[in-house]
Amino acid sequence: MTRWSVRAHDTGFGYVSAYGAPLVDLLDPRPGERVVDLGCGIGVLSAEITARGAHVLGIDGSAAMIEKALAQYPGIDFIVGDGSDFTVAQPYDAVFSNAALHWMGREPDAVIASVREALAPGGRFVAEMGGAGNCAALTAAMSTAWREHGLPEPDLPWYFPTPAEYAARLERGGFVVRLLEYFDRPTPMDECPDGAAGWVRMFAGSLLRTVPTGMVEPLLRRVNELAAPALRRETGWMADYVRLRFAAVRR
């Protein structure tokens, strides 16, 4: 699930929540509905869904995120849970997820199965995640820099499926796909002054833990040099995001 630090998610990368706002409109939560927010982070969109009258259960794999969500939104239920293996006591009307499913990519079919089990028949699964090609320039710069420094190919922690691939998974998993959108969303790294290097620290920090200490800074400088032609503009750095957004219904 979401793996970056709470502080960074809450400040430097607040656009994760800001860009998710239209997804809540697609969910269209109704008063009295029960909604799971899967990969809820610090609960910003859980609170927005709650404000529309729904009862929300926020689930995230990070205990630190859940601790902050509970402190910030004491009227909402939040629990630590694994997207590929969570259960609820009673069926929900909808499962919602923003910018989190690509962190659960080791077992995507298990995630879909858990979502299905959490839903009542006819329940909605509405989500947005990174799609195929997401962060391609960023990850290519990482791979090249790692190779140039004699390091093994980085084991990237994300799952960015094609639309056809994920639609097939949903259909096999017991869903009818009602809407599927696949689009570029170049996103300013406004609060990341050192560009691609800062992005790697934030979203792939776990990979840096296996790099010899003295090599980290030159490695990240090289990532910036390699990514700059594609991602640095006069106005600042842009992340090359590609999003996959869908709405499906449990059969």
MOQUI-V855844 format. One record per backbone hydrogen bond with DSSP energy under -0.5 kcal/mol. NH is the residue of the N-H (numbers start at 1). CO is the residue of the C=O. E is the energy in kcal/mol with one decimal. If there is no record, write none. Layout:
BEGIN
nh=NH co=CO e=E
nh=NH co=CO e=E
END
This chain:
BEGIN
nh=9 co=5 e=-2.4
nh=10 co=6 e=-2.3
nh=11 co=7 e=-1.6
nh=13 co=8 e=-2.5
nh=14 co=11 e=-1.6
nh=16 co=13 e=-1.8
nh=17 co=14 e=-1.3
nh=18 co=14 e=-1.9
nh=19 co=15 e=-2.9
nh=20 co=17 e=-0.6
nh=21 co=17 e=-0.6
nh=21 co=18 e=-1.1
nh=23 co=20 e=-1.3
nh=24 co=20 e=-1.0
nh=24 co=21 e=-1.1
nh=25 co=21 e=-1.0
nh=26 co=22 e=-1.6
nh=27 co=23 e=-2.2
nh=28 co=24 e=-2.3
nh=29 co=24 e=-0.5
nh=32 co=53 e=-3.0
nh=33 co=30 e=-2.3
nh=35 co=33 e=-0.5
nh=35 co=55 e=-2.8
nh=36 co=94 e=-2.4
nh=37 co=57 e=-2.5
nh=38 co=36 e=-0.8
nh=38 co=96 e=-3.0
nh=39 co=37 e=-0.6
nh=39 co=59 e=-2.9
nh=40 co=37 e=-0.7
nh=40 co=59 e=-1.9
nh=43 co=40 e=-2.0
nh=47 co=43 e=-2.2
nh=48 co=44 e=-1.4
nh=49 co=45 e=-2.4
nh=50 co=46 e=-2.4
nh=51 co=47 e=-2.2
nh=52 co=48 e=-0.7
nh=52 co=49 e=-0.9
nh=53 co=50 e=-2.3
nh=54 co=49 e=-1.4
nh=55 co=33 e=-3.5
nh=56 co=54 e=-0.6
nh=57 co=35 e=-2.4
nh=58 co=56 e=-0.5
nh=58 co=77 e=-3.0
nh=59 co=37 e=-2.6
nh=60 co=79 e=-1.6
nh=63 co=61 e=-0.6
nh=66 co=62 e=-2.1
nh=67 co=63 e=-2.6
nh=68 co=64 e=-1.9
nh=69 co=65 e=-2.6
nh=70 co=66 e=-2.7
nh=71 co=67 e=-1.7
nh=72 co=68 e=-2.4
nh=73 co=69 e=-2.8
nh=76 co=73 e=-1.9
nh=77 co=56 e=-1.1
nh=79 co=58 e=-2.8
nh=81 co=60 e=-1.8
nh=85 co=82 e=-1.9
nh=92 co=118 e=-3.3
nh=93 co=34 e=-1.8
nh=94 co=34 e=-1.5
nh=95 co=124 e=-2.8
nh=96 co=36 e=-3.4
nh=97 co=126 e=-1.7
nh=99 co=128 e=-2.2
nh=100 co=128 e=-0.6
nh=103 co=100 e=-2.0
nh=104 co=101 e=-1.7
nh=105 co=102 e=-0.5
nh=107 co=104 e=-0.9
nh=108 co=105 e=-0.7
nh=111 co=107 e=-1.9
nh=112 co=108 e=-2.2
nh=113 co=109 e=-2.3
nh=114 co=110 e=-2.3
nh=115 co=111 e=-2.4
nh=116 co=112 e=-2.5
nh=117 co=113 e=-2.3
nh=118 co=114 e=-1.4
nh=119 co=115 e=-0.7
nh=119 co=116 e=-1.2
nh=120 co=92 e=-2.5
nh=122 co=250 e=-1.9
nh=123 co=120 e=-2.7
nh=124 co=93 e=-2.2
nh=125 co=248 e=-2.9
nh=126 co=95 e=-2.5
nh=126 co=124 e=-0.5
nh=127 co=246 e=-2.2
nh=128 co=97 e=-2.1
nh=129 co=244 e=-2.5
nh=131 co=242 e=-2.6
nh=132 co=161 e=-2.1
nh=134 co=131 e=-2.4
nh=135 co=240 e=-2.8
nh=136 co=133 e=-1.8
nh=136 co=240 e=-0.5
nh=139 co=135 e=-3.1
nh=140 co=136 e=-2.3
nh=141 co=137 e=-2.0
nh=142 co=138 e=-1.9
nh=143 co=139 e=-2.6
nh=144 co=140 e=-2.4
nh=145 co=141 e=-2.4
nh=146 co=142 e=-2.8
nh=147 co=143 e=-2.3
nh=148 co=144 e=-2.8
nh=149 co=145 e=-1.5
nh=150 co=147 e=-1.9
nh=151 co=146 e=-2.8
nh=156 co=154 e=-1.4
nh=159 co=102 e=-1.5
nh=161 co=159 e=-0.6
nh=166 co=162 e=-2.3
nh=167 co=163 e=-2.6
nh=168 co=164 e=-2.2
nh=169 co=165 e=-1.9
nh=170 co=166 e=-2.5
nh=171 co=167 e=-2.6
nh=172 co=168 e=-2.7
nh=173 co=169 e=-1.9
nh=174 co=171 e=-1.4
nh=175 co=170 e=-2.1
nh=176 co=249 e=-2.7
nh=177 co=175 e=-0.5
nh=178 co=176 e=-0.6
nh=178 co=247 e=-2.5
nh=179 co=247 e=-1.8
nh=181 co=245 e=-3.4
nh=183 co=243 e=-2.2
nh=185 co=241 e=-3.5
nh=187 co=239 e=-2.3
nh=189 co=237 e=-2.6
nh=190 co=188 e=-0.7
nh=191 co=12 e=-0.5
nh=192 co=189 e=-2.0
nh=195 co=192 e=-2.3
nh=197 co=194 e=-1.1
nh=198 co=194 e=-0.5
nh=198 co=195 e=-0.5
nh=199 co=195 e=-1.9
nh=200 co=196 e=-2.5
nh=201 co=197 e=-2.2
nh=202 co=198 e=-2.2
nh=203 co=199 e=-3.0
nh=204 co=200 e=-2.4
nh=207 co=204 e=-1.4
nh=208 co=204 e=-0.8
nh=208 co=205 e=-0.6
nh=209 co=205 e=-0.8
nh=209 co=206 e=-0.5
nh=210 co=207 e=-1.0
nh=211 co=208 e=-1.5
nh=215 co=212 e=-2.1
nh=216 co=212 e=-0.8
nh=216 co=213 e=-1.1
nh=219 co=215 e=-2.3
nh=220 co=216 e=-2.5
nh=221 co=217 e=-2.4
nh=222 co=218 e=-2.0
nh=223 co=219 e=-1.9
nh=224 co=220 e=-2.2
nh=225 co=221 e=-2.2
nh=226 co=222 e=-2.5
nh=227 co=223 e=-2.3
nh=228 co=224 e=-2.1
nh=229 co=225 e=-0.6
nh=230 co=227 e=-0.8
nh=231 co=227 e=-2.2
nh=232 co=228 e=-2.7
nh=233 co=231 e=-0.6
nh=233 co=236 e=-2.4
nh=236 co=233 e=-0.9
nh=238 co=231 e=-2.4
nh=239 co=187 e=-3.3
nh=241 co=185 e=-0.6
nh=241 co=239 e=-1.8
nh=243 co=183 e=-3.2
nh=244 co=129 e=-3.0
nh=245 co=181 e=-2.8
nh=246 co=127 e=-2.7
nh=247 co=179 e=-2.2
nh=248 co=125 e=-2.4
nh=249 co=176 e=-2.4
nh=250 co=123 e=-2.8
nh=251 co=174 e=-3.0
END
